[in-house]
Every structure is written in C-alpha cells, then in structure tokens.
Amino acid sequence: MSLTAALELARAKGLDLIEIAPNATPPVCRIVDYGKFLYEEAKRSKDSHQSASRMKELQISPTIDPHDLSVKRNHAIQFLCDDMKVRLKLRFRGRQKAHKEIGFEVMNRFVAEVAPYGQADSPPKMVGDRDLNVLISPLPRNKRAKNPNAVPLPEPPPATPDKE
C-alpha cells in the first residue's frame, strides 16, 4: 500500500500510522492508537524488568548454628522451587578473616545440600576481603527434586454407595 493511501486510511479511522520495521523491504507500518501503543510498550518493558529481579539473597556467617543453617537451607529450597535465583552471602567479621577456609566449608556444604534443587553458577568466590558469594540457579522443573515444603492437596473422601 502506498504511503498516502495508508495515511488516508489511518485518518479515516481516527488512528495513527506507526512505522514498525523501517529496515524491512518494504517498510512495515501499523495503524494503531499511538497513546495505547505507548502504554502497552511501557507495560511490556515493566514486565520484563520484573522477571529479571526474581532473585533472593540469604546471608550467613562462618559460625552459623546448624539449626539456623537448616532454616536458611529450607528458605533457599523454597525460593529455588519458586524459580528464583538465590545469592548466598557469607560475611567475615573481625578475626574470622584469618580462617576463610571455614567459610568456604560452610558455603560448599550449603551448595551441596541444595544441589537437588539448584546448581551454583560458579564456585564460591571472595568479593573484597570480607564477603564470600555464590549464585545458585534453579534446575529445570523436570530435573528438580520435589519441594519438600509443598502443602499436599487434601484427598477426597471415599465414595460411599447410596443406601435406600
């Protein structure tokens, strides 16, 4: 369709002519309400930002109590089962910096315990002189273990024959 014919058609409908693909041969245009088009584009870009922010951060210390570590592990498993990435951060304080091997042991044990649900993108690494970080990504749903914290659906009562 020629440009003048397309512009006349758009004006007749009270809409705007928008060029979608200028590099195509011939260029591709669309007849739409420009305000609605901008709104939908903004909404689409907002949704894409939300999916990128599906990450949770858990903080632990090298001297963490075994029960506290299991609570953090359960939180991490829940996040991984909800398809979120988990950043595990271990911060050394004071004299703990002299024994970083303890922090690496705690971190590697944690990663090994959540292995059925997610895998570490890289081995734990130091960030600065105080923080030890690792990023854990969820496994695909068909390779992931079942969520142990999932609430089972109640079973329906057994069918009883009608007595008349």
Secondary structure, DSSP 8 states (H G I E B T S, - for coil): --HHHHHHHHHHHT-EEEEEETTSSS-EEEEE-HHHHHHHHHHHHHHHHHHHT-EEEEEE-TT--HHHHHHHHHHHHHHHHTT-EEEEEEE--GGGGGGHHHHHHHHHHHHHHTTTTEEESS--EEETTTEEEEEEEE--TTTS---TT---------------
